[in-house]
Amino acid sequence: MPEYKLLTDERQGIVKVDSKGVKFVFDPTGQATLKWLNTMKRGSTQLAPGECNLYLFPFVSTKSGSFKAEDDELDMLVDFFLYLGNTAVMTTPDSVGAFPIHALLVANTPESIELTAMLFKANPRLMLQTHAPGPFVGEGCLHIGIVNRHEELLCSMLDLATATFGKEELRGFLCTPTVGGFFEDMPMRFYGGTVLAYAVCFDLRAFILKLLDTGMVDLNDTRQCCPITGMLPVHVCVANGLRDVFDFLMEGVPREKRALHTVLVGEGRLVDLDLRDCNALQAAARLGRMRVFKHALRKTQTSVMWKWGPVTQYLVDLSGIDSGGEGANDVMEIVGGVGSTDTTSSFLLDSFMQACRRRAEAWKWIKYKRLHQAYRLLDVALISTILMLGFGLKANPLAHGPDKPRLVFFILLLIAVHAAIETKWALLFQANQSNSIGIWGKTWQWLVCYKVPIRVVGYILSVIGCVMVLSGWAADINGDHKAPNSLWEDPNTWAGVSSNATALRRALRTRGGNDDDDDVSEIVLAAQQATIRGVAPVVWLIIALGAYALSMGFVDSLLMPFEGLYVFVLSVYRVLSNDLAVFMVLFSIFISVFYFTLYIVYPTAGAVELPQVPAFNELGTAINSMMMLALLGEPVDMDVDPIALAQLGNWQLFNFGVFISFYLGYVLMSLILLLNLLIAMLSHTFSSVREASKLKGRRAFAQCVLRLELAAESVGIDPTVGELVGDKRCVTFRDVEPNAQGESSLQPGEDNGDIFDDKVPHPPWADKLFHSINDLISRVETLDDQVRAGASPGTPRSSVNFDEGSGKADRKNCLPAFNRLGKKRSSKSILE
């Protein structure tokens, strides 16, 4: 071993080492890098001054280029690192918190792994190093070795650690989890954090058994859950789709150490995953892992009752599945509840296990539909009475004053009943979510899903309107909140006002076409009679808005259980929130541009009015006419009489011509382009919603059932489904194996394979290649039979050619088929 001399030891800076005149520099300021400033020599081998990035060991860089150190060059580097194994260099982290031993493990080359093993043997305490604070904090040597799948090295490290470390050091070595920010990203967040979970994720079974033999780790100890996600090893299997490893944890380890499928996810930092308190089956549903869910369900909660030929009867335990149980993590709530994703909600489709989830909801709907109908009748009663009040006030504002409050009090009573029901439902939801994190956010999301906020707005407005009616504000016509004048007290006068107001509208619309003084006086009188200076219109406004809000909430709740109708409601919401907003921005920009251009270029100003386009003589009428043209297609009144045009000046005529040109451009833009664009956008939106209508409709139906279920038990309805077998609720269903044609009598015309089938589907090209290989094998077998039996007289010479007198087939005619197969495999290997 050469003699080295440590010149400086700066933990946060550069470390310099001297070896018989050769100066080495270890630079941790970036990636851990070893530099030598002089030429290194060993015998006839020389290594010019250069550097080695430990993450790329044994590759080195010199002025002549980069190359891989081998033989004596590699031996010189290895000898130097073995010396460094007991110096402060190995305790100096680089810029990301990695120590040199971590950098060598990350390099993951045969030379770096061999050097690492030598360093561990020389200084076992290097195995205890974990990344310093930074994005990789908590990651240790075992984690890096696991992700690189060096199981032999890992087992050797574990044996060395068991023989060298004390109990507490060994526990820290095996149980320290990864906690850095890097491990919150995908896919690292689902690796499990702990050494045991990592080993499970990367299917290192021999290492898993050795870990369990130490007694320091446990598959079911919630204290050893991942600090980021709260997962235990069995949940890591689910999150990564490791069905074989799932079976290994359940059956392949000693019985007393086996994983339990009922163990729950602990508390982690990533609360948005919403995995806390989920068992393996529920975690699979939450993450949308359909194949793993079916596999876990078959392994843990399904038993075969009997099998008769192709028919199999299954019994499924509904523990943790039926939403009628306690808590908010039952599979039915996860799949159909508020906040479920499209992937998770796909469990509701008929293609999933013969729609068993859908049938369970149908059973529940039969129980709860009376409750739904009763509440909808309350909605009808409330909205109807509010409309009666509103129509009555419009017919005669004095009919429902303080003297006749019975209808108003009835409305207030109905609102109180509705408010009590909504409050009860919200409290039941919170009680069901009592162990969840972010319960207030979930409650608000739940309220929004069922349109409760808009209902509350309707309740508040209706209460305000009723109070104003009881206070006499609905009869305040003069503005002094006193008894109205005789003109309004007389019902005949009220009717006359209505007719006179109509006459006024007509007269104003024709811009005073009748010049008779009596008619003008009548118009003025009608205008005076129609004037209301009190707050009665405010009462009308509040009642109208309250009825609107309640009606919108009622329509949504009424149609929610009906998949075919609710898709139209979803389309309306989608259009209002997306397409219409985008279109209105574009529409407003174009109409503004054309508006100020047309109004300014129109050849008139001030009090001078031109008869050619009367609407553009005033600012307000111009914008109104343009809006009517764009939205309703109502053309602007235009008079292009040559006699009238002849009275205009030359520049006025020019401006009028420019006005006509821009007007035609506006017609083209608004009526043809923009409106057709809006129609196309709406059509596309409806098509996309319609394509997903089954899934969205199923989700809406499930949400309706889940909401009713909250109140079911309080009104004496059993919320559970299935047969009572012992102390558990179970359901039975029957599966039929397909016949040779892939069909069965149970579900004719559909895919009738095993409903628990969790095989990964083959890509289309693989099926095509499989059929080509089968066809080729069949042809070769046919050819072999013909060779053995001799060619029949009718055999075409183009398909089989025998040498005369030899009885051997000419293999040239077989080569094209092999060549085609080879081309197919070559093209597919590129895809692979």
DRENDONU-69851 format. One record per residue (C-alpha): x, y, z. Coordinates in pm, whole numbers, plus 32768, in hexadecimal, padded with zeros to 4 digits. Each point is the difference from the previous one (the first is absolute). Layout:
N
XYZ ...
***
This chain:
832
800080008000 809981547FA1 803980FF8113 7F15812C8001 8003813F80C5 7EBF80C38048 8054816E7FD2 7EB280A7804D 7EB17F908087 7EEB80F47FAB 7EAB7F60801D 7F5381037F2A 811C80407F0E 811A7F577F42 80CE7EE9809E 816A7FDB7F8C 80D47EC88021 81717FCD7FAE 80937EB17F94 817580097FC3 7FF1813F7F39 7EB17FB97F55 7EFC80F48079 7E947F91800C 7ED580E88028 7EA57F8A8067 7F0281077F94 7EA07FDA8093 7F8381587F97 7F477F6E7ED5 7FE67E8D7FC1 81047F4380CD 813B80097F2A 81617F808038 811780C47F52 81757FB37FE7 80E8811E7FA6 81347F327FA5 803A7ED07F2C 7FC07EBE80C0 80ED7EDF7FBE 80037E8F804F 810E7F3B7F56 7FEF80537E8E 7E9A8080801E 7FC58175800E 7EBE80C48035 801181697F8E 7F72811380DD 7E857FF47FF7 7ECA7FBF80CD 7EFC7EF5804C 7E94804D8048 7FA17EFF8105 7EA27FE27F68 80AB7F807EC0 81137F28809D 80DF7F6E7F6A 7FF180F97EDE 810581148014 803D81407F3E 8151808B7F97 806D81017F03 800B7EF07EF8 7E947FA0803E 7F227F1B80CF 803A7E8C8024 7FC77EDC80EA 81197FB680F6 806D7E957FEB 810E7F1A808A 811780C480AD 7F4A814C7FCD 7ED37F7780B5 80DB7F65810F 809B8151804B 7EA9809F802E 7F847EDD80D4 8132801180E4 7FC881718033 7E8E7FD28059 80547EEA80F2 80E680F480B0 7EEB81068004 7F107F0980A1 80728064815C 803681747FC3 7F2681348012 7FD37FF27E87 7EF97EEE802A 7F3C80DC80F0 7FF5812D7F16 7EB080247F47 7FE5809A7EA9 7F0C810D7F90 7ECE7F198010 805E7F64814F 80927EBB7F75 81387F71809F 810E7F5E7F24 7F827EA28053 7EA880617F79 8098808B7EC0 80B97EB97FC3 7EC07F388037 7F3C80E47F15 810C7FC97EF2 7F847E977FF6 811F7F6F7F35 80A77EB38053 813A80BA8066 7F4B80F780E1 7F337EEC80A7 813B7F308040 80B18131808D 7ED5804880DE 80037EA0808D 81748024804B 7FC3814C80AF 7EE87F6A80D3 80E07EE28068 811880F28059 7F1A80F380B8 7EA37F708049 7F8981478097 7FED80947EA3 7EC07F357FD8 7F5A80D98109 8023813F7F34 7EC0809B7F7A 7FE081327F24 8036814D80AD 7EE381018001 7F9080467EA0 7F187F657EFD 80797E9E804F 800B800F817B 7FC97EAD80A3 80777F327ED6 81047F04806F 80E37EFC7F63 7EF37EF48015 7F0680D57F3E 80F7803A7EE5 80637E947FF4 7E937F987FF2 7F9E80E37EDF 812F7F797F40 7F947E9B805A 814C7F8A8093 7F657EF780DC 81447F448040 80AD813E8077 7ED3805680DA 80007EAC80AA 817880218041 7FCB815C8091 7EEE7F7E80E3 80DC7EE2807D 811D80F28042 7F1C80F780B2 7F687EEE80DB 815A7F8C8068 808C815E8035 7EF880F3807F 7F4980108149 7E887FDF8019 7FB081737FE5 80F5803C7EE4 7F747ED57F47 7E9E80828034 806281537F73 80B47F587EDE 7EC97F377FA1 7EE780ED805C 8071815C7F91 7F0A80737EF1 802F80ED7EDC 7F608151804C 809980F67F05 7F3480C77F08 807E7F297EDF 7F3C7EDA8088 7EB680BC7FF5 7FFF7FFB7E84 7F837EE57F27 80507EE38003 80E180138136 7EDC805680E4 7F777EA07FD3 81477F4C8052 7FA880018170 811A80C580A4 80887EEA80E0 81067EFD7FA0 7F037EE5801F 7F0380B37F22 810C80477EFB 80647E927FFF 7E937FA07FCE 7FD680FE7EE8 812E7F737F43 7FA77E938048 813F7F9B80B8 7F6B7ED680B3 813C7F688093 805A81528095 7E9C802A8084 80187EB580BB 8151805F8096 7F738151806D 7EDC7F5880AE 80EA7F0980AA 80B1811F80B1 7EC4804C80C6 803E81737FD2 7EFA80327EF1 7E977F917FE2 7F187FF97ED5 7ED9807480D4 809B80FA80F2 7F56814E7FC1 811F80AF80B2 80D97FA17ED7 7F1980927EF8 807D80EE7EF5 801181648089 7F9C808A7EAC 7ED37F287FA5 7FC27F34813D 801A7EBC7F39 80737EB08082 809B7EF47F1F 7EB27F5F7FA8 7F8081517F8A 813F80327F36 7FAB7EBF7F45 7EAB808E7FAE 808281547F94 81007F647F14 7F237EE97F79 80DA7EEB8094 7F097EE2800E 81077EED801C 80AF80B4811E 7EAC803380A5 7FD17E867FFC 81627FD28085 7FBE80E2812B 7EBC7F458047 807D7E9E7FCC 81797FF47FBC 8086807E814D 7FEA7F45814D 7E9E80008085 804580D68133 80A5810B7F28 7F0680127EE1 7F6281447F93 7E968044805D 7F1F80867EF0 7F3280B2810B 812080D9807E 7FB681717FC1 80C981127F5C 809680E98104 802381788000 80E3809A7EFA 805B81587F81 7F4D7FDC7EB3 7EA080248087 7F7A80477EA2 80257E8E7FB1 7EEA7FC280FD 80867EA68054 7FFD8019817B 7F487EDF80AE 7FD87F3B7EB9 80477E8D7FFA 80A17F597ED2 7EB77FD17F47 7F9081648041 8153808D7F9B 7FE57F457EB5 7EAC809F7FC5 807B815A8066 81267FE97F0E 7F2C7F6D7EE7 80C87EBA7FF4 7EED7F267F70 80CE7EC77FBE 80A0800B8158 7EAB8039809E 7F6F7ECA7F5B 81337F35805C 7FF98071816B 7E887FCA8017 80217E9E7F84 81227FB380EA 7F79809F813D 7E8380188001 7F7C7F087F00 7FBB7E8F802C 7F777EFC7F10 7EB47F738076 7FEA7EF47EF6 80727FB17EA0 7F2F7F3C7F07 80A67FCF7EB1 8038815A7F6A 7F2880A9810A 809A808C813E 7F4580998124 80C3810680C8 7FC380948157 8093815B8039 8027809A8159 7F8D816D7FF2 80D18072812A 80AA81427F99 7F3B80057EBA 7E9780508059 7FCB8172803F 7F0B7FA68112 81247FBD80EA 80AF80F780E3 80FB80FC7F81 803180A97EB0 80F57F0E7F5F 7F177EEB7F92 80397FA57E96 7EA4806C7F95 803B815A8095 8159801C7F64 7F867F9B7EA6 7EC380CF7FF4 803C810E80FF 804D816F7FD7 815C803A7F73 801E7EAD7F54 80C680067EBB 7F9B7F697EB3 80F87EE48038 7F6E7FAF8153 7E9A80247F88 80407F047EE9 7FB17EFA810A 7E9480667FCC 7FF17F8B7E96 7F5A7EBB7F97 814E7F7B7F81 80847FE98164 7FB37EAC809E 7EA97FD87F5F 7F9181548087 7FF17F768164 8049815C808A 7EE4808D7F2D 7F0D7EF78077 804C804F816C 7FA6816D7FC3 7EC07F987F52 7FA07F398135 8041812F80D8 7F3780E27F16 7ED07F20802D 801E803F8176 804281757FEE 7F2B807A7EDC 7ED7804C80E3 80DF80E680C9 807080AC7EC1 7E9B802C7F88 7F8F808E814E 810F81077FFF 7FB480617E9A 7E9380308061 807380F2810D 80C180BB7EF2 7EC980147F27 7F30807F8123 80FB81118055 803780787E9B 7E8A7FF97FB5 7FA780D6812D 811180FC7FB0 7F8080197E9B 7E9D80308081 807D811F80D6 80BE809B7EDE 7EE17FE77F08 7F1180898103 80DB8130803E 801880417E8C 7E897FE37FD2 7FB380F08120 810D808080ED 7F0380338116 7F7A7E9E8006 81117F7380DE 8046810D80FD 800E7FDF817B 7E907FAA800C 802B7EB07F53 81457F5E8078 7F9D7E927FF8 80A97FAF7EB3 813C80B4806C 800E7F43814A 7FCF7EB97F47 812A80547F21 80D5804E8130 7F9C7EB4809D 80637F3F7EC7 814E80B67FF1 80427FA6816C 7FB97E917FB3 80E980067ED2 811380AD80C5 7FE57EFF8116 801A7EE07F08 812F80977F4E 80AB8043814F 7FBA7E9C8073 80947F737EBF 813B80D58022 802F7F91816A 7FD17E937F9D 810580287EF0 80F7809A80F4 7FBE7EEA80F9 80467F027EEE 814480B87FAB 80668034816A 81587F5E7FD9 805280A77EB6 80FC81167FCF 7F7B81467F71 7E9C7FB68068 7F8681647FC5 808580037E9E 7F597EB27FBB 7EBC807E8097 800181307F1E 80487F247ED0 7EE07F1E8067 7F14812A8025 806180897EAA 7FCA7EAC7F5D 7E977FFA8076 7FC381717FAF 7FC68054816D 809F815D7FE8 7F0B80727EF4 7EE47F7280D2 807880C5812D 8006813B7F2C 7E997FB57F9C 7F9A7FCE816B 80A08148806D 7F6680CC7EE7 7EAA7F64803A 800F804B8175 8061816A7FB8 7EE3801E7F08 7F057F6F80F4 807380EC8114 7FDA81297F16 7EA17F8E7FA3 7FA07FE08170 809181598040 7F29809A7EEF 811D80537F15 7F557F437EE6 7EEA81058008 80EF812C8009 7FAA80AB7EB8 803681738051 814C7FDE80B5 7F81807E8154 7FA17EA48084 7EA480868048 7EA97FAB7F7E 800A80147E85 7F3981057F45 7EA77FBF7F80 807C7FCD7EA2 80B77EBD8068 7EF17F9780F3 7F017FE97EE9 80277EB17F4B 7F6A809C7EC6 810C810B8002 81097EED8024 7F767F597ECC 7FF681507F4D 816C803E8054 805A7EB97F5E 7F4D805A7EBC 808481658001 81627F838036 7FD37F217ED2 7F8E812D7F34 812F80C28078 80EC7EEC7F8F 7F5F7FF97EAB 801081787FDC 816C800D8065 80537EE37F1A 7F6C80BA7ED4 80B2813A807A 7EBE80C98017 7F5B7F987EBE 7EAF80958074 801581798027 7EA580308091 801580D48140 7F067F2880B5 80CD7EC97FB9 813A80AB807E 7F4D8065813D 7F8B7E9C802F 81647F827FDC 807D80F88102 7EE77F9D80ED 80507E907FD2 816C8041804C 7FA580B8813E 7F147EEB806C 81047EF17FC1 810980A880D6 80527F488147 80DF80BE80F1 7FEA7F04811A 80BF7EBE8044 7EF97F0E7F81 80D67FA57ECE 81187F9E80EE 7F177F0480A3 7FA77F747EAC 81727FE37FA6 805D7F488141 7EE07F097FE4 804D7FBE7E8F 81717FBD8045 7FA87F1F8125 7F117F347F2A 81087FE87EEE 810D7F7E80ED 7F187EFE809B 7F847F8E7EAD 81637FC87F7D 80587F318131 7EBD7F3D7FDC 803C7FA97E91 815D7F7F804D 7F8B7F2B8124 7ECF7F807F47 80C17F837ED0 81367F8180B7 7F8B7E93801D 7F9E7FED7E8F 81317FC27F28 7F5F804B7EB2 7F7E8156806A 8119807080E0 80F780007EDE 7F4881307F76 802480B3814E 81747FB17FFD 801980877E9D 7F6181498069 80F180268124 81277FAD7F20 7F9580FF7EF9 7FC581138100 814C7FC880AF 80DC7FCB7ECF 7F8280487EA3 7F198125803F 810280BC80CD 81077FD77EF2 7F0D80647EF0 7F8A813780BA 8165807C8022 80387FD77E8B 7EAA808E7FAE 8032813280DF 814C80507F5C 7F747FF77E9E 7EBF80B9804D 80C4811180B4 80EA802E7ED9 7EE3801C7F06 7F2F80D480EB 80EE811F8031 80687FEF7E93 7E9980157F7C 7F8D810580F7 812480EA7FC2 7FFF7FDD7E85 7E8680397FE4 7FE6815B7F58 7F4B80C48110 805480AE8143 7F6280C0811D 7E8D80507FE0 80027FC57E88 7F4B7EBF7FAB 80077F487EB5 7ED77F327F8E 80D27EF77F4E 804D7F2C8138 7F38809B8122 80897F0C8105 816080907FDC 7F948162804C 80227FAD8174 81037F3F80C6 7F117F1780B9 7F237FA37EDB 81337FAE7F2F 80857EF980EF 7EA37F758034 7FC67FD57E8C 81517F547FD5 7FB37F0D811B 7EAB7FAE7F6B 80A27FC17EB1 810E7F1C8090 7F267F3680EC 7EA97FFF7F5C 805180507E97 7F1E81368007 808580EC7EF1 8040816F803C 7F0080E97F5D 80AD80A37ED7 7F8280F97EFA 80DC80287ECC 7F0E80D57F34 80D480AF7EF1 7F4381488034 805F80078172 81637F987FB5 802481197F02 7FD880FC811A 81407F8380A9 8153809D7FCA 81147F4B7F44 80BF7F938134 7EBB7F9E80A8 7FB57F1D7ED9 815C7F6F8015 7FD97FBF8175 7EAB7F677FC4 80987F147EFF 810B7F9A80FB 7EEA7FD18103 7F437F167F14 813F7F367FC1 80497FD38171 7E917FB28042 80077EE67F00 81437F80809A 7F5A80038155 7ED57F3E7F79 80EC7EFF7F6C 80CC7FE8813F 7EE37FF380FD 7EEE7F3F7F4F 80CE7F0F7F30 81527FCD80A2 7FD4803A8175 7EAB7F60802A 80667ED27F34 813A7FEB80D1 7F297FFC8138 7F217EF27F6E 81327F2E7FAA 808B802A815F 7EB67F9B809D 7FE57ED47F1C 815D7F8D8056 7FC1802C8174 7EBC7F3C7FF6 80A47EEB7F39 811B7FE080FB 7F0E80028124 7F1F7F077F51 81257F137FC8 80447FFF8173 7E928015805D 7FE87E9E8080 8120802E80F0 7F8F815B806F 7E977F8A8021 80687ED580CF 80D080E080DE 7EDE80F28031 7F167EDF8056 80FF7F7780F9 8024815680A2 7E87801D8020 7FEB7EA980A5 811F804F80EE 7F5A8144806D 7EB67F548046 80B87EEF80BC 807D80FC8101 7E9D803D8072 7F7D7E9F7FC8 80597F728154 7F6E812C80B9 7EAB7FBC7F60 800A7E8A8046 80897F807EB3 81127EF7800A 8120808E7F2E 80B17EB57FC7 7FD27F0E7EDF 80437E907FD1 7FB57EC680C4 80627FDC816C 80F97EDE8013 80707FDA8166 805181618072 805980827EA6 7F3C80827ED7 804A7F447EC0 7F897FF27E9A 80057EDE7F12 803180077E8D 80337F007EF4 81057FEA7EF1 7FF97F267ECB 813A7F997F48 7FF3804F7E8C 7FE57EEF7EFF 80EC7FC77EDD 7F6A81287F47 803480E88128 7E8B8019804D 7F1E7F8A8118 7E8E7FFD804B 802B80ED8127 806C812E7F37 7FD77FB77E8E 80C580DF7F15 80E7808A810E 81587FAA8083 7FB07EDB80E0 81547FB4808F 80437FD28170 7F75813380B2 81327FFA80E1 80E87FF07ED4 811780F78049 80E67FB67EDF 8096812A7F50 7F6180167EA5 80E87FC57EDB 8041811F7F0F 7F5E7FD87EA8 814A7FB97F51 80477EE080F1 7EB77F587FA9 8048802C7E8E 815B7F6B802A 7F717EE080C9 7F0B7FA97EEA 8117801B7EFB 80DA7F0E80C5 7EDE7F0C8028 7FBB80147E8B 816F7FC27FB4 800F7ED880EE 7ECB7F6D7F5B 809B80247EA6 81477F638073 7F447EDC809C 7F3B7FD17EBF 814380087F38 809F7F0280EA 7ED67F177FD9 8019801D7E87 81757FB78006 7FC77ECC80D4 7EDB7F807F31 807580787EA9 7F5F811C7F3B 7EA07FC27F8F 7FB480217E8B 7F3C8140803A 811080B380C0 805D81487F50 8171800E7FA3 800C8167806D 7FBE7F9C8168 80D77EC2801A 81137F9F7F0C 80AC7EAE8015 81467FAC7F5B 7FB77EEB7F10 806A7EB38086 806C808A8153 7EB1802780AC 807F813C80B2 7F448147800D 809881367F66 802D80EB812B 8011813A7F29 7E8580127FF1 7FF37FFF817E 80F6811E802B 7F1281227FAB 7F1F7FA98125 812A7FFC80F1 807B81457F68 7EAE80A78033 7FFB7F888167 815E80858037 7F9A81547F75 7ED2800C80E5 80D47FAB8130 810581037FA1 7F0081157FDB 7F5B7FA48146 81497FF080BC 802E81717FB5 7EB2804680A6 80647F2F8128 
***
